[in-house]
Amino acid sequence: TEVDRKRLVDRYTDWLHKNAEYARTHAEEIQQARRDYRHTAMKRQEDGGKSIRIFAPFRADTSAFKTITMPQIVVLLILILLFAAGLFLSYATTLTIVMTVITVYYLGDVLLNIMLCTRSMDHTYEESIDEETIARLKDVEWPTYTILCPLYKEAPVVAQFVQAIKNIDYPVENLQILLLTEANDPETREALFRLDLPAHFSIVTVPPGPPQTKPRACNYGLVQATGEYIVIYDAEDIMDPLQLKRAVLAFANHGPEIVCVQAKLNFYNLTQNLLTRWFTAEYSAWYDLILTGLQRLRLPLPLGGTSNHFRSEVLRALGGWDAFNVTEDCDLGLRLSRYQLDTIVLDSTTYEEANSQFKSWIRQRSRWIKGYAQTYLVHMRHPLRMLLKGQYRQFISLQFLIAGKIISLFLNPFLWLMVAAFFLFRPWVETFYHQVFPAPVLYMGTLCLIFGNFFFIYTHLFGCLKRQQYSLVKYAVFIPIYWFMMSIAGTVALFQLITKPHYWEKTRHGLHLNGQAAINPVHGNQAVTTANQFYDQPTDSMMGIIPPSTSDNSPLQTVTSAVQAVRAAGKPAFDSAFTHEEMQVLTRRRVAIKDLWLSLTILVACCTSIIATAYYYYNNMTLLYSDAYSHLRIARSVFDSLTPGFAQLGGDWLPLHHIFMFPFIWNDF
């Protein structure tokens, strides 16, 4: 209502005013905190005789610098030895135990995804800020914002990217845009220099050094950042122009527990080919169903690699990103949850370029899978400690959302082959299958095979429908082919995890341009202008020495104490613009409006069903169709026959619809 909107605008205005006033009166204190962090982050670290410079406080225990620890190697060897010994002593029993564990794991994954998706059928738990409310906030002072743009070999798309950044609706005097380029990439800097960038754009050269990864570049950007809030955008992004304002107001809706706002991601070249269509269906299901379900269940959110907005102070307290993790976004999302910090999903979309070439897609996907494996190994270094602290949600999320996604890539082809072998060679393998798959395991496996696969296909269909991407629905039906491609990428990821865990597989962008609008790169020995030579210098060599407020010998502050200090500072930016009761009223009213139509639909369906049942009953037309009665008898025979059991479901009929009849077969009437 108009009254509600006026209340929203008044509260947002007051919150923004208090935030701006605090920033002015505590400017020196804020600047000093940044200097202290810069002093700590710029130090070289030593670990195992190696010099490390990642532009962030280095904490070996939470870093993927070491892919796997010695205790984890010992546990892995014990499991392998137990499996080998089991096969030697009783291979049938061992295989039965293994298949039981796998089947239960798959069933748990199906049930968890059902819970997530059923809780994402409406938009109530996404943070939604409408344009009308933003338009009324005309004479307010928005907080300072830093946009980090890590760029490497992106000359073909920088023109499109810079234009998208220019289209952002935010006061330029409060914007700091850092274009982070690598020292060995003069082509991208030359392409940027040709664009005649506005004054609030800065081209930053990250000093060379291992590992050359996106999170290392972002850490260097964090050192330079001056904004109260920080967001990352990738080179091919076209973001919602109002996204920054929406993110600020989303923070205003919550207290200090919310430190990250994740915008949704999707693709602008979704119809380029079959691969981009499948990729888009996957993203629509993930960002429009799974992530919102995770938020509602208060489970950790694995962040996307772009369009995640942070409170700068908390990001510094966490120590930035892990430079050695090739999916730093997923790792950071789990680290936030470890320290009882939450992420919310924003109903604002950034559109990216879907990878349209198979080889390029394999490189990108294998890096993601490798990074998920790194993240799992890092966060499972102390599982007992996690459980003793009561972090059960984090533990479940690790097992199903991280490990489950990885393990299924290797198990899926194996299980598909087992199903095919059963039907192709049934006379020869049937006895073995009955040994390995006891009846309960067989029924759970059948449920996962039929219903589970159907459900996962349906989530992709529903994600496309929710996005109104109706043209993709027919392609989403064939998404199992895409899953097989992911298994191929998983094999590449496993090889790289062992041989080169920190290697960053570069994703090639600009494939959707087909050579159009591409900027001619500058090759290695070609002369560049004097101005461009300036941009080739590492930024830290151009900056003056900033004195720290602490001694060089001071110990590294723990993350827990740093986060607690930031949250306890009492800053207006960490206070909600609304009381808990006000947010409940606004949310309840929004839910009621949306649920009204759902309730009406259910009511009409129930009334229609009752009327139809009564009509057919009084006209003696109920169950006169003999085939329907025979199907009910088949389902009943599982329990009520001379030889009860699921073997009664054989013959020409698939058992699934008979299983669904079980609740209705007990009435003899």
N, C-alpha and C positions, 0 to 999 in steps of 0.2 A: 504494500500500500504506500501511498504518498507519505503517510506519517512514519512508516518504517524506513523509507528511503531518506527522509530528512534526518531521522535519528542516526542512521548510518553515516551520512555525510558529516553531521555535527561531531560524532565521536571520532571519525577518521581525521577530521580537521584538527580537533583538539590533540589527538595523539601525534600527528605530524608536527604540530607547533611545539609540543613539549620535547619531542625528539630533536628538532632543530635548535631549540634553546639550549638543551643540554650539550649539543655538539659545539655551540659557540662558547659556552662558559667553561667547558672542559677541554678546549682545543689543545692546550699544551700537554695535558695528561694523556690524551689520545695519541698525540704525536710521539710522546716519549715511549709509550707502549709499543708503537710500531718500530721505533729505533731499537728497542731492546730485542724485539723479535728478529729484526734484520741482523743484528749483531750475532745472535745465536745461530740463525739459519745460514749465514754466509761462511761459517767456520768449516774448515776441512776436517773430516772425521777419519779415524783409523780403525779398521776392523780386519783382523786376520792378516796384518801386514799390508793391506790394501788401503790406499788413500781414496776417500769418498767425498764427493762434493755434490750434494743433491739439493742444496739451497733450502733445507728444512732440518729441524732437529732429528738426528738419526737415532732411532730406537730399534736395535737389532731384533728384539723379541717380537715386535709387531710388523716386521718388514719381510718382504719376499727376497731379500738379499741372499739368504740361504733358502733354497727351495724346500728342502726337507731336512728335518733335524734327526739326530742320531736316535732318540727314543722312537720316533715315527718309523725309522728304518728297521729298528728291532721289532716293533709290533708287526710291520709288514712281513718280515721274514718269518716270524712265529706263525702268522696266518698261512703263509705259503707252505711251511713245513707241516702244519696240522692238516692242511688239505691233501698234501702228498701222502702223508701217513694214513689218512683216512681212505684214500683211494687204494693204497696197498693192502690195508686190513679188510676193508669192506667197501668196495667201490659203490655198490647199490645204495647202502645206507648213507654214505657221504654225499652222493649226488642227490639223494632225497632231501637231506638237510639243506644243501645248497639251493636247490630249486624251491624249497619251502621258504627260505629266507628271501630269495629274489621275488617270489610271488607275493608274499606279505608286504614287501617293500613297494612293489608296484601298486598293490591294492591301497596301501596307505597314501601313495602319491595321487592316485585317482580320487580318493576321498577328500584329501586336502584341496585339490584343485576344484572339486565340486563345491566345497565350502567357500573358497575364494570367489568363484564365479557367481554363485547364487547371491552373494553379498554385494555384487557389483551391477545388479540389474537396474539400479537407478543411479542418479548423479549426486545424491545427497551428501555422500562422504567425500566428494571432491570439493576442493576449495574453488568456489565460483564467484567471481567479481564481475558484475555486469558493466557494460560501457556507460550506461546512464549515470551510475554512481560516480565513475571516474570523471565523466564530463563535468559534473557539478563541483569537483574539487579543483577549481580554477586558480584561486589565489592562495595556494598553499605552498610551503617550502618542502620539496621532496628531498629525502636523504641522498647523500652522495653514493654513487654506484660505480663499481669497477667491472668492466667487461674484459675477461681474459679470452684471447683468441689464439690458441696454439696453431701455428701454420708451418707445414713442411712440404715442400714440393707442390705447392698449391697455386702456382701462377695461373693456370687456366680458369680458376673459379674466384679469384680474389675480387675481381670487378663486381661480380654478382653478390659476393659476401659483403663488401663495403657498402654497396647500395642498400642491402637489407639492414645493415647496422644504421645507416643514415635515416632509414624509415622508422626507426624506433621513436615512439612518442615519449620523450623524457627531456627535461631541461638540460641542454648541452653543457651549461656551466656546472652541473652536478655530475657529469659523466666523465669517466676516465676509461679510455679504450686502449688496451695494450695489445698490439699485434706482435705476438711472440714468434720470432723466426729463429732458425738454427744457423750457427756460424757457417756451415757448409752449404747454405742455400741462398746464394746471391740472386738467383732467378726470381724467387718470390719477393725479395726486397725490392728488386728493380721493378717488378710488376706493381707493387704497392706505391713506389715512388712516382710512377707515371700517372697515378690517379689523382694527384694533387689533393691530398687528404686534408680535412679540416684540422683546426688547432687541437681539438680534444682527442685526436688520434695520435698514438705514439708507436713508432716502429722500434721494437726492442729486440736486440740480438742476444740470445742465450749463450753464455760462454760454453765452449766445447768441453766435452768430457763424458765419460760413461756414467750411467747408461743414457743413450740418446732416446728418450721416451717422452711422450706427452706429459705425464705427471711431473717429470723433472722440469719441463718448461713451465708448467702451471705453478710449481713451487717458486720458480724465479719470478713469475708474474706476481705471486702473492707477496713477495718481498717488496716489489715496487708499488703494490696497490695502496690507494689512499681512500677508497670508498668504504662506507659503513656496511655495504652489501657487495657481494661478488657473485658473478655468474660466468659460466663457461659456455662459449659457442664454438662449434666446429666450422671448418672452412666452407662447407657446402650448405650451411644452415640458412633458412629463410624463416625468421621467427615472427611471432605475433607482435605487431608494433606496440601493443599495450602490455606486453608481458611483464616488463619491469615494474610498472605501476601495479599491476595485478599482484605480483609477488610481494611487494612492499605491504599492500593492504592485507594479503594473506598472513604475513607475519603479524600485522596489527590485530588480527582476529584471535591470536593465541598468545600464551605466555612464554616463559623462557625455555620450556621443554621442546618447542619447535625451533629448530635451528637450520632446517633445509626445506626448500620448496622445490619439488620436481615437476617441471612442466611435461606435458605429454609430447611424444615424438611420433611422427609419421612421415610419409614420403610424397614428394611432388611428381616423381616420374613413375608412378605406380603402374601405368599401362605400357611401359616401354617394351617389356617382353614377359615371358612366363616367369622368369626368376624374380623380377621386380614385383610381380603380382603376388607370388608366394611370400616374398619378404614383407610386403605390406600387410598381408593377412596375419602374419606372425606378429608384427608390431601392433596391429589393431587389437589382437587378443591380449597381448602382454600389457600394453599401456592403458587400455580401456576396460579390461576385466581383472587381470591378475594383480596389478599394482594397487588398484583401488580396493580390491579385496584384502590385500596385505595390510593396507592402512587401516581398514575397518577392524581387522583381527589384531591390530597392534603388533604385527610381526615386522622384523627388519625389512626395509626396502632396498634391494640392490639398485643403486642409482644408475641412470643412463649416463652416457659419456658426455652429454651436452644438456644445456638448459636446466642445470641444477643451480639454484640460488642459495647462498649461504649468508649467515651473519659472519662478518669478517673476523671478529674477535674470537668466536668459537672455533672457526677454521684454523686460526693461528694456534689456539690452545691445543687443538688436536694434532698440531704439527704438520698441517697440510696433507699432501698426498704421498703415498708410497711410490717413490721414483722407480722401484724395481718391480712393481706389479703392473702387468700389461692390461689389466682391467681395474685401474685405480678407482673407478667409480663404484664398482661393486664392493670393493674392499672398504672404501670410505663409508658407504651406506651401512655396512655391518659394524664398523667401528663406532659410528654414531650411536647405534643401538646398544653397544657394549657399555657406553657411559650414560645410558638412560636418556638419550637425546633422540627426538623423533623427527620423521620426515612426513610431509603431507604432499598429496598430489594436487596440482593446480590445473583447473580446466582451461588450459591455454596450450596451443599446439605449436611446436617448432617443426617445420617441414625440412627433411633432409633428402639426400640423393640415395636411392636404393641402388646397391651394387648390381650392375646389369651384366657383368661378365663372370662366367663360372670360376675361372682361375682367380680373379680378383676377390670374388666372394669367398672362395676357399681360404685365401690368405687372411681375410678379415675375420671370418668365423673361427678359424683355427686359433687366431690370437685371442679371441674372446673365450674360447674353451680353455686355452692354456691359462689365461688369467683367472678364470673361475677355479681351476685346479690350484693355482698359486694361493688364491684367497682361502680356499678350503683348508689347505695345508697350514697356512699361517694361523687361522682362527681355531684350528683343532690341535694346536700345540699343547694346550692345557684343558682338555675337555672336562676333567673332574673338577677343576677349579670353577669352570663355567656352571656346572650343575650344582656345586656346593653354594655358589652365590645366588642360586635360584633363577638363573637365566635360561629357563626352559624354552621360552619362545625363541631365543637366539639359537639354542641347540637344535630345535626342530627345524628352523629355517635353514640352518647349515646342512642338515642331513637331506632334506627334500628339495629345497630350492637351489642349492649349490651342488652338493654331491649327487643328488638325484638326476639333475640335468646332465651331469658328466657321465655317470655310470650308465644311464639309459642309452647313451649314444653307442656304447660298445656292446651292451646286452641286446639291444633291439634286433640287429641283423642276425645274431645267434638264435634268438627266440623265434624270429620269423622263419629261419631255416628249419628249426625243429618242427614248427607247425607244418611247413611244406613237406618235410620228410615223413611226417605221420600219414598224411593223405596219399603221398606218392608210393610209400613203401609200407603201408599198414600191415600186410600179412607178416612181414619180417620183423617189424619193430614194435608191434602192439604189446607184446609181453614185456619188453624192456620199459616201455612208457608206463605200463601199469605198475611196475616196480618203483620207478622214479617219481611218479605222480600219484600219491595216494588220493583217494576220493576227495577229501576236503581241499587239497592243493589243486587238484584237477578242476574242481568247480570254481575256485577263486581265480585260477588262471584263465578259465573260459570266460568268466565275467570280465576280467581285465582285457582279454583279447577282443571280445565283441563289444561290450558296453564301454570299456575304457577307451578303445580307439575311436568308437563312435562319438564319445563325449569330447575327446580332444579335437576331432574334426569339427564337431559342432561349435566348440568355443571359437575356432577360427571363423566359422560362418557367422556366428553371433557378433564377433568383433567387427567384421566387415559391415554387417547390418547396422550396428550401433554407430558406425562411422558414416553410414549412408553410402558405402562403397559397393553398391549393388552389383556392379559389373564384375566384381571379384568373387562373388559367391560360387559360381560354377567352377572356378579354378581352385578354390579352397577345398573342394571335395577331393582333389588329388594331392593334398598336402603330405600324405605318407611318402611320396617320392622325395619331397623336400627333406623329410626326416632322414631318409637314407643318405642324402647328400650331406647332412649334418654329421652322420656317422663317419663319412669319408674325411670331413674336416677334423673330426675328433682324433682320427688316426694320425693326421699331420700334427695336431696339437700335442699328442702324447710323445711323439718323436722329438719335437722342439722343446718340450718341458724337460727332457733328459739332456739334450745336446746344447741348446741355447735358450735357457728359460727367460732371459731378459731381452731377447731380440724382439723389436717392435716391427711387425709386418705392416708395411705402409699400405694404407687403403688408397687406391687411385680414385680421385674425384674428377668430375667434369666429363664422365663418359656420356652423360645425357646430352651434352652439347654437340656431339658428333663433329667436332672440329670447328664449330661456330663460336664466335666470341672468345676464342682462346687467345691468350696473350703470348706473343712470341717470347720465348725464354732467352735469357742471356747466358751464353755458354762460358765455360770455365776461363778461358784466356782472353775473352773479349774485354776491351776496355770499358770501364764504367765512369760515370760522371763523378766529379769531386764530391757532390752532395751525397751520392750513393755510397761512396767510400766511408763517409761519416757513419752511415747506418750499418756498415759492415763491422764496426767496432763493438765488442761486447759492452753492454750497458754499464756493468759494474766498474769498468775502467774509466767511465766518464763521470761517475758520481763521486762526490766528496766523501771523506771519512765522517761517519756519524757516530758521535760518542755514545756509548751505552750508559745506562744508569746503574748497571751492576758490574761487578768485578769479572775479569776474564776467567777467574778460577771458580766462579760460582757453579754449583752443580746444576745439571739439567733438571728443570722442574718437571714433576710427573704430570701426565695428562690429566689424571683425576683431580689433582689440586688446581691445575690451571683452569679446567672447565668449571670447577666449583667456584673459583675466584671470579670468573666472568659472570656466572649466573647470579652470584651474591652481590654484585656491584650496585644493584638497584637502579640501573639505567632505564629511562622511559621506553627505549626501543625494545626492552625485554618484557614490558608489561603489556597485557592485552588492552585493546581499546574498549572492551566490553567486559561486564561482569559475567560470571558463569551462568547466572540465571537469565541474563539477556540473550546470551548465545543459545541457551536451551530453547527459549521462546522462539527465536528466529529460526532455528533449525527445525523445531517441531512444526512450525507453521509451514515451512517449505516441504517437509515430509508429508504433512497432511494434504497439501495441494496436489502433490504428485501421486500419493496413494489413493486419492479419491477415485481416479479413473481406473486404477487397478482393482479396487474394491468393487466398483460398479461392474467391471467386466466379469469378475468372479461371481457376483450376485446374479447377473443375467445368465451366465453359463449354468449355475446351479439350478435356477428356476427352470430353464429350458430342459435340463436333464431330468428333473423331477416330473415335469409335464409329459415329456416323451415316454418316460418309464411307465407312468400311470396309464397313458393312452394305449401302449402296446400290451400292458398287463390286462386291462379290462376288455381288450379286443382279442384276448387269447392268442397273441402273436409272440409271446415271450418264449425263446428257446425252441421254437418250432423248426428252426433250421438245423437239421440233423448233423451237419458238419460241425457247427459250433458246439453242439452237445458232445460230439466225439472228441473234440479237442479238450474239453473240460475233463472228460474221462481219462485221457492220456495224462493230464497233469495230476489227476486224483490217483492214478495207478502207481505213482511214485511212492505213495504212503499206504494205499489201500489196495493191495493185490497179494497174490500168493508169494511173489518174489519181489518185495518192495526194493526200491533203489533207483538211482538215476539212469540205470541201463534201460529203463522203460521208455526213455526219451529218444531212443534210436530211430531207425527207419528213415523215412523220407523227410521228416520234419526237423527243422532246427529247434533246439531246446529253449531258446531264450524266451519266446513268447509264452511257452508253457510254464516256465519258471515264474513269469509275471502273473500267471493265473493263480498261484498258490494261495494268496489271501482270500480267494473267492470260491474255493472248491469244497468248503466244509458244510455248506448249506444243502441238505438233501432235497429241499423244496424245489 
